[in-house]
Amino acid sequence: MAESGEYRSTLTRIMIIATLGGLLFGYDTGVVNGALPFMAAPDQLNLDPLQEGMVVSALLVGAAVGSFCGGKLADYQGRKTNILWLSVIFFVSTLGYSLAPSFHVMLVSRFVLGLAVGGASKVLIFTRRSCNPVL
């Protein structure tokens, strides 16, 4: 009986972490909306409307590429290793995005963040699906 409780505890932890990965997609695409007015301010990055659109869409383009490649990388590396690498990419690209001194650094950071978001959305859905004993 102790093994069953330990199994459930591990399964619950995996499911919570995998669900948080799906939450990141919506959060990362929505959080830029509140930051755009500050990025356009003359004393900040002074972005024009074209640059604002590029910053917003860079994450979505990166997510499309990341979701396209995420499954193949997970097959090659294994899901656990892939999720660990994605978390490192999330951390580094978020630092680059939040500390970006210029438009170009922000654009690259948002694209790389999109790669992680897309990869996570592809890999974590299979992780949740394979861990659910009911399905």
C-alpha positions in Angstrom: 0.0 0.0 0.0 2.9 2.4 0.7 4.0 2.0 -2.9 0.6 3.1 -4.2 0.8 6.2 -2.1 4.3 7.0 -3.2 3.2 6.4 -6.8 0.3 8.8 -6.5 2.5 11.4 -4.9 5.0 11.2 -7.7 2.3 11.2 -10.3 0.6 14.2 -8.8 3.9 16.1 -8.8 4.5 15.3 -12.4 1.0 16.4 -13.4 1.3 19.7 -11.6 4.6 20.5 -13.2 3.3 19.5 -16.6 0.2 21.6 -16.2 2.3 24.7 -15.2 4.1 24.3 -18.5 0.9 24.7 -20.4 0.0 27.7 -18.3 3.3 29.4 -19.4 2.1 29.6 -23.0 -0.8 31.8 -22.1 1.1 33.8 -19.6 4.1 34.5 -21.9 1.9 35.6 -24.8 -0.3 37.8 -22.5 2.3 39.5 -20.3 3.7 41.6 -23.1 0.4 43.5 -23.4 1.0 45.3 -20.1 4.7 46.0 -20.9 4.2 47.5 -24.4 3.4 51.1 -23.2 6.6 51.1 -21.1 8.7 49.7 -24.0 7.4 52.5 -26.3 8.3 55.3 -23.8 11.0 57.6 -25.1 13.1 57.1 -21.9 13.0 53.3 -22.3 13.4 51.4 -25.6 11.4 53.9 -27.6 9.8 51.3 -29.8 7.7 52.3 -32.8 4.5 50.4 -33.8 6.4 48.1 -36.2 8.9 47.2 -33.5 6.2 46.6 -31.0 4.5 44.2 -33.4 7.8 42.4 -34.0 8.4 42.0 -30.3 4.9 40.6 -29.8 5.0 38.2 -32.7 8.5 37.0 -32.1 7.3 34.8 -29.3 4.5 33.3 -31.5 6.9 32.6 -34.4 9.3 31.0 -31.9 6.5 28.9 -30.5 5.6 27.7 -33.9 9.1 26.6 -34.6 9.5 25.2 -31.1 6.4 23.1 -31.3 7.5 21.8 -34.7 10.9 20.7 -33.4 9.9 19.9 -29.8 8.6 16.4 -30.4 11.6 15.3 -32.4 14.0 16.6 -29.8 12.0 14.9 -27.1 12.2 11.6 -29.0 16.0 12.1 -29.4 16.8 13.3 -25.9 14.0 11.9 -23.9 11.2 13.9 -22.3 12.7 14.5 -19.0 16.0 15.8 -20.4 14.1 17.9 -22.9 11.9 19.4 -20.2 15.0 20.3 -18.1 16.7 22.0 -21.1 13.5 23.9 -21.8 13.4 25.2 -18.3 17.0 26.4 -18.7 16.0 28.1 -21.9 12.9 29.7 -20.2 15.1 31.1 -17.4 17.9 32.5 -19.7 15.6 34.0 -22.3 13.4 35.5 -19.6 16.5 37.2 -18.1 17.4 38.4 -21.5 13.9 39.7 -22.2 13.6 41.5 -18.9 17.0 43.0 -18.9 17.1 43.8 -22.6 19.1 47.0 -23.3 17.9 47.3 -26.9 15.2 46.2 -29.3 17.4 43.6 -30.9 18.2 41.8 -27.6 14.5 41.8 -26.8 13.5 40.5 -30.1 16.0 37.6 -30.0 15.1 36.9 -26.3 11.4 36.7 -27.2 12.0 34.4 -30.1 14.1 32.1 -27.9 11.5 32.2 -25.2 9.0 31.2 -27.9 11.1 28.2 -28.8 10.9 27.1 -25.2 7.1 27.8 -25.0 6.4 25.9 -28.2 8.7 23.0 -27.2 7.1 22.8 -23.8 3.6 22.9 -25.2 4.4 20.0 -27.5 6.3 17.8 -24.9 4.3 18.5 -21.8 1.0 17.5 -23.3 2.4 14.1 -24.0 3.9 13.9 -20.5 0.5 14.6 -19.0 -1.2 12.2 -21.3 1.2 9.3 -20.6 1.1 9.8 -16.8 -2.6 9.7 -16.5 -3.6 6.1 -15.5 -7.2 6.6 -16.6 -6.5 7.5 -20.3 
